[in-house]
Amino acid sequence: MEAGGSLKILLDTSVLIDILKGRPETIGKIEGLKNRSEFYTSSVNVYEILRGIRSIKVKVDQKAHTIAFDTLLVNLKVLNFDIESSEKASWIYSDLKQKGIKIDENDYLIAGIYLSNGIDAIITRDRHFESITQLKTIRC
Protein backbone atom coordinates (compact mmCIF):
# COMPACT_ATOMS: atom_id res chain seq x y z
CA MET A 1 0.00 0.00 0.00
CA GLU A 2 1.26 3.48 -0.86
CA ALA A 3 2.01 6.10 1.78
CA GLY A 4 -1.15 7.83 2.89
CA GLY A 5 -3.20 4.65 2.68
CA SER A 6 -4.00 4.80 -1.02
CA LEU A 7 -4.37 1.45 -2.78
CA LYS A 8 -2.76 1.02 -6.18
CA ILE A 9 -5.34 -0.82 -8.30
CA LEU A 10 -4.59 -2.05 -11.83
CA LEU A 11 -7.60 -2.27 -14.15
CA ASP A 12 -7.50 -5.35 -16.37
CA THR A 13 -8.74 -5.34 -19.97
CA SER A 14 -12.06 -6.97 -19.02
CA VAL A 15 -12.75 -4.13 -16.59
CA LEU A 16 -11.74 -1.44 -19.10
CA ILE A 17 -14.18 -2.99 -21.59
CA ASP A 18 -16.92 -3.06 -18.95
CA ILE A 19 -16.36 0.62 -18.16
CA LEU A 20 -16.47 1.54 -21.85
CA LYS A 21 -19.72 -0.44 -22.20
CA GLY A 22 -21.19 1.21 -19.10
CA ARG A 23 -21.63 -2.07 -17.18
CA PRO A 24 -23.25 -0.95 -13.88
CA GLU A 25 -21.76 -3.71 -11.68
CA THR A 26 -18.20 -2.87 -12.70
CA ILE A 27 -18.70 0.88 -12.51
CA GLY A 28 -20.21 0.44 -9.04
CA LYS A 29 -17.20 -1.60 -7.92
CA ILE A 30 -14.81 1.08 -9.22
CA GLU A 31 -16.86 3.85 -7.59
CA GLY A 32 -16.69 1.97 -4.28
CA LEU A 33 -12.88 1.89 -4.45
CA LYS A 34 -12.40 5.41 -5.82
CA ASN A 35 -12.00 7.33 -2.54
CA ARG A 36 -9.14 5.18 -1.28
CA SER A 37 -7.44 4.09 -4.50
CA GLU A 38 -5.30 5.21 -7.40
CA PHE A 39 -6.17 3.51 -10.67
CA TYR A 40 -3.64 2.17 -13.14
CA THR A 41 -3.58 0.08 -16.25
CA SER A 42 -0.69 -1.26 -18.30
CA SER A 43 0.62 -0.68 -21.78
CA VAL A 44 -0.33 -4.30 -22.50
CA ASN A 45 -3.96 -3.63 -21.52
CA VAL A 46 -3.93 -0.53 -23.74
CA TYR A 47 -2.68 -2.70 -26.63
CA GLU A 48 -5.44 -5.26 -26.03
CA ILE A 49 -8.15 -2.58 -26.09
CA LEU A 50 -6.74 -0.83 -29.16
CA ARG A 51 -6.40 -4.17 -30.96
CA GLY A 52 -10.11 -4.72 -30.39
CA ILE A 53 -11.03 -1.22 -31.52
CA ARG A 54 -8.93 -1.54 -34.68
CA SER A 55 -10.76 -4.79 -35.48
CA ILE A 56 -14.12 -2.99 -35.74
CA LYS A 57 -15.07 -2.91 -39.41
CA VAL A 58 -16.99 0.39 -39.41
CA LYS A 59 -14.55 3.35 -39.28
CA VAL A 60 -17.10 5.65 -37.60
CA ASP A 61 -17.46 3.13 -34.76
CA GLN A 62 -13.66 2.83 -34.53
CA LYS A 63 -13.38 6.59 -34.10
CA ALA A 64 -16.11 6.74 -31.44
CA HIS A 65 -14.55 3.88 -29.47
CA THR A 66 -11.09 5.46 -29.74
CA ILE A 67 -12.40 8.77 -28.36
CA ALA A 68 -14.15 6.98 -25.48
CA PHE A 69 -11.02 5.00 -24.66
CA ASP A 70 -8.80 8.08 -24.82
CA THR A 71 -11.18 9.80 -22.38
CA LEU A 72 -10.92 6.84 -20.00
CA LEU A 73 -7.11 6.76 -20.24
CA VAL A 74 -6.86 10.38 -19.11
CA ASN A 75 -8.07 9.18 -15.70
CA LEU A 76 -5.54 6.35 -15.38
CA LYS A 77 -1.81 6.05 -14.96
CA VAL A 78 -0.43 3.73 -17.65
CA LEU A 79 2.47 1.52 -16.54
CA ASN A 80 4.90 0.32 -19.19
CA PHE A 81 6.45 -3.09 -19.74
CA ASP A 82 10.16 -2.73 -18.97
CA ILE A 83 13.20 -4.87 -18.03
CA GLU A 84 12.07 -5.38 -14.42
CA SER A 85 8.59 -6.33 -15.64
CA SER A 86 10.22 -8.78 -18.07
CA GLU A 87 12.11 -10.44 -15.23
CA LYS A 88 9.01 -10.74 -13.04
CA ALA A 89 6.93 -12.05 -15.95
CA SER A 90 9.53 -14.69 -16.81
CA TRP A 91 9.57 -15.95 -13.19
CA ILE A 92 5.77 -16.15 -13.18
CA TYR A 93 5.85 -18.05 -16.48
CA SER A 94 8.45 -20.49 -15.12
CA ASP A 95 6.55 -21.03 -11.87
CA LEU A 96 3.22 -21.68 -13.59
CA LYS A 97 4.82 -23.91 -16.23
CA GLN A 98 6.31 -26.11 -13.49
CA LYS A 99 2.80 -26.40 -12.00
CA GLY A 100 1.32 -27.28 -15.40
CA ILE A 101 -0.70 -24.05 -15.55
CA LYS A 102 -0.89 -22.00 -18.74
CA ILE A 103 -2.45 -18.56 -19.05
CA ASP A 104 -2.61 -16.11 -21.94
CA GLU A 105 0.82 -14.74 -22.88
CA ASN A 106 -0.27 -11.13 -22.32
CA ASP A 107 -1.32 -11.98 -18.77
CA TYR A 108 2.25 -12.93 -17.82
CA LEU A 109 3.32 -9.48 -19.04
CA ILE A 110 0.53 -7.70 -17.14
CA ALA A 111 1.43 -9.63 -13.98
CA GLY A 112 5.09 -8.66 -14.41
CA ILE A 113 4.09 -5.01 -14.67
CA TYR A 114 1.90 -5.42 -11.55
CA LEU A 115 4.74 -6.86 -9.49
CA SER A 116 7.43 -4.45 -10.67
CA ASN A 117 5.30 -1.40 -9.84
CA GLY A 118 4.07 -2.28 -6.35
CA ILE A 119 0.44 -2.66 -7.36
CA ASP A 120 -1.82 -3.75 -4.47
CA ALA A 121 -4.52 -5.52 -6.51
CA ILE A 122 -5.77 -6.14 -10.03
CA ILE A 123 -9.47 -5.77 -10.68
CA THR A 124 -10.74 -8.16 -13.32
CA ARG A 125 -13.74 -10.16 -14.44
CA ASP A 126 -11.54 -13.12 -15.34
CA ARG A 127 -10.09 -15.89 -13.16
CA HIS A 128 -6.73 -16.40 -14.89
CA PHE A 129 -4.78 -14.09 -12.54
CA GLU A 130 -5.85 -16.20 -9.55
CA SER A 131 -3.22 -18.77 -10.61
CA ILE A 132 -0.50 -16.26 -9.73
CA THR A 133 -0.13 -16.39 -5.96
CA GLN A 134 1.83 -13.11 -5.73
CA LEU A 135 -1.15 -11.14 -7.09
CA LYS A 136 -4.22 -10.03 -5.20
CA THR A 137 -7.28 -10.04 -7.43
CA ILE A 138 -10.57 -8.23 -7.03
CA ARG A 139 -13.28 -9.84 -9.10
CA CYS A 140 -16.11 -7.95 -10.74
N, C-alpha and C positions, 0 to 999 in steps of 0.2 A: 504494500500500500504506500502511496506517495505521502510525503510530508503534508500535514494539514488534513489528513484523513480522506483524501479524494481517491476513489478507486479508478484504476486505469482499465477500461473495458474496450476490448477489440470487437468490432461488429463484423461478423462473418458475412459472406456473400448472400446466404439465404436470408439473413436479417436485412441486408441492404435492399434486396429485392422486395421483401415484405413492406419495408418503409416506402419504397417507390410505388408499390401497388396500394398503399394506404390500408394495409391489414391491421384492423383495430387491436387485436391481441398483442401483436409485436409492438405497435406504437405505444400501447398502454404499459408494456414492460419497460420500454425505453424511458417513458415519462416517469415511471416509478423510480428509476435509477438516476435520473437527470440531476437532482439536487446534490448528490454525493459522488458523482462520477465525472470523469473526463472520457470522451469517446474517441476511439481510434479505429482505423482500418489499415489494411496493408496494400502495398503496391500490387500484390498478387490478387487481392480481392478486387481492386480497381480494374485490373486486366480482365478478370472473369466477367465483371459487369459489362465492360466495354465490348468484350467479345460477343456477348449476348446481344447488345444493342446493334453492333455492326452486322449481326446476322438477320436483323429485321429487313424484310424485302422492300417495304415501302419507305422511301427516303424521308417523307414528312414525319412518319412515326419515329424514325431514327433520330431526327433532329429534336423532336419533342422529348424523347427519352434522354437524349444527351443533355439537354437543358435541365431537365429534372435531376439528373444524376450530378451534374456540375453544381447545382444548388445544394444538394445534400452534402457534397464533398466540402463545401465551404465551412460546414459545421463540424468537420472531423479533422483530426490530425492523421496524415497518411505516413505510415512507417515503411521504409524501404528495405528490400532484401539486400543484405550486405555480407561481408565475409563472416562476421560473427553469427549471423542468421544461418549462413551456409553450414557452419560447423554444427550448430545446434540441430538443424534439420537432418544432417547426415547421421548424428547420434540417434535421433528419434527413428529414422529409417532403419538403422542397424538393429536397434532394440526391438522394434516391432517385427522386423524380418525374422529375428531369432525366435520370436514368439509365434510365428506363422500368421501374423496379422498384416494385411495389406490395406492401405487407404489410398485415396486419390493423390497423385504426385503433388499437386498444388497444395494439398493440406499439410504435407511435410514442411513445405516452404513457409506457409502461414504460421505453423507451430514454431518454426525456427525464429521467425520474426517476433512472435509472442514472447518467447523465452529470452531473446537477446535484448528486449526493450522493457523488461520488468512489468509486463502486463499482468494484472490481477485475475482477469477472467475473460473468456471469449463467450459472446452471446451468439447462439446459433439455433437453428431449427433441426439440425442434423445430429446424428449420434456418433459420427466418425471420430470426432476429437476426444471422445470419452475413452478411447483406446490408449491415449497418451496420458500417462499418470501424472506427469509434471504440470498439466494444464487443468485449470478449473474451468468448467463449462457451466453456463447458464442457458437452460433450454427455453425456447419460446413455444 
